[in-house]
Amino acid sequence: MSDQPLFEEEPRRPDEPAFQPDPPSIWAVVLGVLAGFVAAFAFPLMMMPLLDNLSLAGGQVGFLAVTFGLPLLGLIVLLVPSWRRAGAGFVMGMAIGSIVFAGVCAAFITSFNA
């Protein structure tokens, strides 16, 4: 075997950086967090009519849509390269909104027992 490489790299100029990342955009992440936060509140509220009676088939479909719908949407947005920063923000906002929504729901339910 010869000592020559299988392929030759194109020479790089000394002033050219090895990797050129996208310019950072905090607004995509901020908008993604806001969208995820709002979606974490709005989506379960929109599904409440379907979740009203879990014994019906529609209630089970609604329960599955609430459980898997938003995470699947977040994953899809996260996998699109041009929307990746907004998708990361959406997943963060969804997590924050879910925690806040659970706390508000628990406080609201316990206020009826007082």
Secondary structure by P-SEA (a helix, b strand, c coil): cccccccccccccccccccccccccaaaaaaaaaaaaaaaacccccccccccccccaaaaaaaaaaacaaaaaaaaaaacccaaaaaaaaaaaaaaaaaaaaaaaaaaaaaaac
